[in-house]
Amino acid sequence: MINTVEFILNCITLVIGICTWMVILMILMLIVYYLFHNRIKQEDKMTIIHGINMYILLLIFTTISISFNIQTMLGDLNKQNFNSFSCILAGYFVIVSINSLYYVFFNQALFRLCRIVYSTYGWVQLSWIHIILSPIEIILICILYSPAFVWHDIVYLTKEYYCFIDYTNLRLSLWVSFNTYGIPLCLLMLVYLRITIFIRQQSNNLTWLTKKRQQQDLIVIRRIFIILSLLIIIGLPTIILMIRFYITGKLHPLFYRILWFSVTLSMMILTITMIILTPQLKKIVFKYFRHNRVIPINRTLPNQNQNQ
């Protein structure tokens, strides 16, 4: 018999996921089109490239999460079995994509670090270095999670009908949590501290224009922390349920449904927040909507009457 709460929660997650996927695809197409059809300053170009990297990873992650939700729905309704090697791969790559997503934020901060602290080293500011950084990180993350195959820790969840981490496995859950959240957040903190210390030490020897640019870069990193903090707050229900499991030894029946609901909601909020908090991306998206805005008839009629 279908658990009504589980089924409804899965349906809500699926709807949010599909809406998020459509928004991501639209934004990604707008950004790519703008990048190839406009002359862009070097600084803005790097910001846009980081944005493209992020939205590609979001698209991959959201696509896999939607497939998971569909499998869960079909499993709830028809008890279909989706256990296969491709299922294991999907579970593996969803972990890789979410981990890579957090490193995109680190890459943005690293770019600002190079601009401020290592501005005299021209090679660290070359575009191609920052462009190839994401693919290199993805490869390293794939290697980092390769033991999951050896340990057979990505398993088919019989009650959820997809392959993912078994959070009752303490070893892998801690490994994933540390690599996904711990390392990127620590790196971001180090970058922020390094930039802050550098700016304070150099504050008396810089021109007003340089100080202004550095403060703008620092604001960007603070925005990154705001976004990450928001994502962590949204994920608190899952964290609380995990702590509950470690204390009681019993995993909540709705754990995975709540997990995917909070994660999918986080991706939707991240998709929108990045546009709002990134001026370059905001300009691209809002420019499109301004060009396609329809002027109401009741606003045009008075002007026509006056002309007559």
N, C-alpha and C positions, 0 to 999 in steps of 0.2 A: 504494500500500500504506500502511496506517495505521501511523504511528509509535506504538508501544506506550507509550512514556514520555510522549509528548505527550498521548495520549488519556487515560491514567490520571490525569495531572496535571489535565487539564481536568475529568474526572469528579469528582475530589476537590474541586476549586474549586467546581463546580456544587452539590455536596452541602452544602458549607459555606455557600455563598450562599443556598440555599433555607432552611437552618436559621436563618441569620441573619435572613433576610427574615421568617420566621414569628415569631421572637423580637421583632424590631423592631415588627411589627404589633401583637403582644399588648401590649407595653409602651406603645406609643402610645395604644392604646385605653384602657388602664388610667389613663394620665395624663390624657387628655382627659376621661374620665368623672369622675375625681376633681376636676379643675379646675372642672367645671360643677355639681358636686353637693356641694361643701364650701366653707365659709368659710375663706379662706386669708389669711395676713398678706401685706402688700405685698411684702416682701422675698422670701418664699417663692414668691409668685405669679410674680415676675419670673424666679426660678430655674427654675420649672416651665415657663414660657413659652419660655425659652431651650432647655430640654430638649425641648419639643415641636418647636421649629424644627429642632433637631439631628436628631431621629428622623424627621421628615418628609423631610429631605434624605438621611438614611441610607436611608430606604425607596425614594426615587427612584433613588438611586445603585445600590442593591442590585438593584432591579428591572431596570435597564438592564444591569447586569453579568451577571445571570442570563440575560437574553436573548442577550447576547454569547456566553456559554458554551454555550447551547443551539445557537446558530448555528454555533459552532465544532464542536460535536459532530456536527451534521447535515452540516456541510461535510466533516468527516473521513470520515463514513460514506458520504455520497451525493454529495459534491462539488457541493452546492447553491450557487447564487450568490445573495447577498442584497444586491448592490450596487443602491442606489436613493437618492433624495433623503432619504427617511425614515431611511435608514441613516446618512447624513451628519449629520442632525439628532441622532440618538441619540448619535453620537460627540461631537458638540458639547456636548450637555446633560450628558453624563457628566463632562466636564471642568468645566463650570459648577457642577455639584452638588458635586463634590469640593472645588473651590475655595471655594464658599459654606460648606461644612462647617467649614473652618478659620476662617472669619470668625465663625462662631457662638461659637467660643472667645474670639475677640477681643471680641465683644459682651458676653460674660460679664465679661471683665476690665474693659471700658469701664464697665459698670454699677457695678462695685466702685470704679472710679476716681471716678465721679460721687458716689458715696455718701461717700467718704472725703475727697477733695481739694476737691470742689466742692459740699459739703453745704449751703453757704449759698445756692446757686443752685437754687431749688426747681424751675425748669422743666426742668433737665437730668435730674431724677429722675422726671419724669412717665412713667407706664407706657406711654402711647401712643407716646412718642418711641422707646423701646427696642423696642416691638412693630413699628413700621413700618421700623425700621432694617434688618432682614433683607431684606424685599422690595426696599428701595432698593439694598442691596448686591448682590443678585442681578441687578437690572437693570444696575447698573454693571459687574458681572463679565461679563454678556452682551455689553455694549458693548466691554469690554476684549478679549474674545476674538473679536469680529466680524471683525478682520483675517484670522482663520483661513479665513473663507469667501472673502475677496478673494484670499488667497494660495493657496487650494485646498490647504491643508496637512492638512486632515482627509480622509484617503483610505481607500479600501477595501483592506484587507489581504487579499490573495488567498490567503495560506496560513492565515489566521486566520478568514476569512469574516465579518468585521464591519468597520465603519468606525471608525477611531481615528487617533491621532497616529502619524505615521511617525517613529519615534525616530532614524532615520538623517538626518532633517531637523534639523540642529543649531539653526537659527534658532527653530523652533517649540518644540522640546524645552526649550531654555533659557528661552524666553518663558513656557512653561507652568510650568516648575519655579520660576522666579522669582516669578511671580504666585501660584502655589498655596502655596508654602512660604515663600519669602523675605519677601514683604510682610507676611503675617499674623504671622510669627514676630518680625519687626522691630517691628511695632506692639505686640505683646505685651511685648516686652522694654522698650520705651519706657514702657508703662503700669506695668509692674512697678517700673522704676527711679523713675518719678515718685511712685508710692505709697510706696515705701521711703524716699525722700528726705523726703517730706512727713511721714511718721510720725516719723522721727528728729528732724526740726526741731520738731515739735509735742509731743514726748513729755512734756515737763515742764508743759505747759499744758492737759492733758486729764484728764478724770475717768477713774476706773478702768473704768467701764462703756463709755465711748467707746473707750478703749484696747483693751479686750477685743473689741469689735465690729470694730475696724480690724484686729486680729490675725487674726480669723476671716476677714475679707475677703482678707487677704494669703495665708492658708492656701489659700483657694479658688483663687487665681491660681497658687500653687505646684502645686496638684493639676493644673491645666490644663497646666502645663509638663511634669509627669510623664507625663500622657496623650500629649501631643504627642511627647515624647522616645521613649515606647514605640512610637508609630506610626512614627517615623523609624527606630528600630532594626529593626523588622519589615521595613521597606522597604530595608534595607541590601543584600540580595542583588540587587535591581534596580539600585540605585545602583552597585554593584560591576560589574555587567554593562554598565551605561552607560559607566563609566570605561574598561572593557575595550574597548568599541567605539570610543571616542574615541582610544584608543592604537593599536589594531590595525586599525581601519577595518572590522572584521567584526562583525556583530550575531549574538549567540549564537542558535542555532536555537530554543532554549526561552525566549527572552527574554520574549515576550508571555505565555506560559503561566505563567512564574515571576512576572511582573508582576501578573497577575490573581490568582494564588494568594496572594501576599503582601498585596495590597490587600484581597482578600475576607477574609483572616484578620484583617487590621487592623480591618476594619469589625465583625467578630464580637467581637473583643477590646474595641473601643471601646464597642460596645453594652452589654456586661456591665460594663466598668470604670466607665462613667458612672453606672450604678446603684449600684455599690459605693461610689464616691467622692463621690456627691452625696446628702447626708442626706435632702433633700426627696423625691427620686425613689426612694431606697431605702425610705423610709417607705411610699410609695404601693404599691410592688410587693410588699414584704414583708407589708404589711397584707392584701393580697389572698390571699397564700399562707397566712397564718395563719388567715384566715377559712375557707379551703377545705381545711385540713389534716384528714386522717382520723385519728381516734384508734384505735390498734390494739386488737383485741378482748382480747388477753391483758392489757392494762392496765386494762380496764374490769371484767373478771370478778372480780378480788379485791374491788373496791369493792362490787360487787353482792352477793357472798357475805357481806361484813361487814354490809351493810344487812339481809340476811335473818336 
